[in-house]
Amino acid sequence: MDDTTTLVSELLNKLAELDQKVCDYRQEMAQEFQRYSHSLLQNAPEHVSVRVGELIAEELHNYSALSPALVTLNGADLVGCSDPERWPRRGRVSPPPILPHTSGVPPQ
C-alpha cells in the first residue's frame, strides 16, 4: 500500500466512525424525545394524544438534526428509523480500489 492509499483508508475509517457516533447520538436523542412525549401524554385522553402526535409530526421537518431518527408519531408512540439491524456498525472498511482510470494518472 502506498502512502496515499493508507491515508485515504485511515480518513475513511475515521469518517465512518464519526458518522456512526452521530447516528447513535441522534437515535439516543430520538429515544429521549419518545420517553418525554410518552410521559407527557400518558394521562391525556386518546383523542388529545392523537391530535398532538399529528401536530408534532407536521413540525418534525423543522428539526433537521433529529428528523432522520424520527419516523412516525402515532399517538404517543414515536418510532425511530435507526434500528441496529437496519444500520449495522461498519467497523473498518476497505479502502477503495486503485484502478487505472481513477489513479489520478491520465490514461495513455
C-alpha positions as CSV (number, residue, x, y, z in Angstrom):
1,M,0.0,0.0,0.0
2,D,1.3,3.4,-0.8
3,D,1.1,6.5,1.4
4,T,-1.9,7.9,-0.4
5,T,-3.9,4.7,-0.1
6,T,-3.1,4.4,3.6
7,L,-4.0,8.0,4.3
8,V,-7.3,7.7,2.4
9,S,-8.1,4.4,4.2
10,E,-7.5,5.9,7.6
11,L,-9.5,9.0,6.8
12,L,-12.4,7.0,5.5
13,N,-12.3,4.8,8.6
14,K,-12.4,7.9,10.8
15,L,-15.4,9.3,8.8
16,A,-17.2,6.0,9.2
17,E,-16.5,6.0,13.0
18,L,-17.7,9.6,13.4
19,D,-20.7,9.1,11.2
20,Q,-21.8,6.1,13.4
21,K,-21.3,8.2,16.6
22,V,-23.6,10.9,15.1
23,C,-26.2,8.3,14.2
24,D,-26.0,6.7,17.6
25,Y,-26.4,10.1,19.3
26,R,-29.3,11.1,17.1
27,Q,-31.1,7.8,17.9
28,E,-30.4,8.4,21.6
29,M,-32.0,11.9,21.4
30,A,-35.0,10.5,19.5
31,Q,-35.5,7.9,22.2
32,E,-35.2,10.6,24.8
33,F,-37.9,12.6,23.0
34,Q,-40.0,9.4,22.8
35,R,-39.8,8.9,26.6
36,Y,-40.6,12.5,27.2
37,S,-43.6,12.6,24.9
38,H,-44.9,9.4,26.4
39,S,-44.6,10.8,29.9
40,L,-46.4,14.0,28.9
41,L,-49.2,12.3,27.1
42,Q,-49.8,9.1,29.2
43,N,-52.6,10.7,31.1
44,A,-54.1,12.7,28.2
45,P,-57.3,11.5,26.5
46,E,-56.6,9.4,23.4
47,H,-58.1,12.0,21.0
48,V,-55.8,14.6,22.5
49,S,-52.7,12.3,22.2
50,V,-53.6,11.6,18.6
51,R,-54.0,15.2,17.7
52,V,-50.8,16.2,19.5
53,G,-49.0,13.4,17.6
54,E,-50.3,14.7,14.3
55,L,-49.3,18.3,15.0
56,I,-45.8,17.3,16.1
57,A,-45.4,15.1,13.1
58,E,-46.2,18.1,10.9
59,E,-43.4,20.1,12.6
60,L,-40.6,17.5,12.5
61,H,-39.2,18.9,9.3
62,N,-38.2,22.0,11.4
63,Y,-35.8,19.8,13.4
64,S,-33.4,18.7,10.7
65,A,-30.9,17.1,13.1
66,L,-33.5,14.9,14.7
67,S,-36.0,14.3,12.0
68,P,-33.9,11.5,10.3
69,A,-34.3,9.4,13.5
70,L,-38.0,10.2,13.9
71,V,-40.2,8.3,11.5
72,T,-43.7,8.5,12.8
73,L,-45.6,9.9,15.7
74,N,-48.6,7.7,16.2
75,G,-50.5,8.9,19.3
76,A,-47.8,9.0,21.9
77,D,-45.6,6.3,20.3
78,L,-42.6,7.6,18.5
79,V,-40.7,5.2,16.4
80,G,-37.0,5.8,15.4
81,C,-35.8,5.0,12.0
82,S,-32.4,3.8,13.1
83,D,-32.6,0.3,14.4
84,P,-29.4,-1.7,14.9
85,E,-30.3,-4.2,12.2
86,R,-31.0,-1.6,9.6
87,W,-27.9,0.4,10.3
88,P,-25.2,-2.0,11.3
89,R,-21.8,-0.8,12.5
90,R,-19.4,-0.5,9.7
91,G,-16.2,-1.2,11.6
92,R,-13.1,-1.0,9.5
93,V,-13.8,-0.7,5.8
94,S,-11.5,-1.5,2.9
95,P,-10.1,1.4,1.0
96,P,-11.4,2.0,-2.5
97,P,-9.6,0.1,-5.2
98,I,-6.9,1.8,-7.2
99,L,-8.0,1.4,-10.8
100,P,-6.1,2.8,-13.8
101,H,-8.9,5.2,-14.6
102,T,-9.1,6.5,-11.0
103,S,-5.4,6.7,-10.1
104,G,-5.1,10.3,-11.0
105,V,-2.9,9.5,-13.9
106,P,-4.4,10.3,-17.3
107,P,-5.0,7.2,-19.5
108,Q,-2.5,6.8,-22.3
